[in-house]
Amino acid sequence: MLRLDQWNHPDLTDGRPPSESETFRQLADVLATGDLRRYAPALPANTHWSHWSESGSL
């Protein structure tokens, strides 16, 4: 249905639940409706490893 190579992944260490993430909300809409136009991110992708340099130290 939809393949994402990059997206904006929330930093879950700040206490916000994933359900508040624009990305996850839009993906849920796409899955519920089948309408790919529901995925229209406003936030820049951040899934490249260079954005998460401290992730191995959690």
KANOR-V817601 format. One record per backbone hydrogen bond with DSSP energy under -1.0 kcal/mol. NH is the residue of the N-H (numbers start at 1). CO is the residue of the C=O. E is the energy in kcal/mol with one decimal. If there is no record, write none. Layout:
nh->NH co->CO e->E
nh->NH co->CO e->E
This chain:
nh->12 co->10 e->-1.0
nh->14 co->11 e->-1.4
nh->15 co->12 e->-1.1
nh->20 co->17 e->-2.2
nh->21 co->18 e->-2.1
nh->25 co->21 e->-2.3
nh->26 co->22 e->-2.5
nh->27 co->23 e->-2.5
nh->28 co->24 e->-2.1
nh->29 co->25 e->-1.9
nh->30 co->26 e->-2.3
nh->31 co->27 e->-2.5
nh->32 co->28 e->-2.4
nh->33 co->29 e->-2.3
nh->34 co->30 e->-3.0
nh->38 co->35 e->-1.9
nh->39 co->36 e->-1.6
nh->46 co->7 e->-2.6
nh->51 co->48 e->-2.3
nh->52 co->49 e->-1.9
nh->55 co->52 e->-2.1
nh->57 co->54 e->-1.8
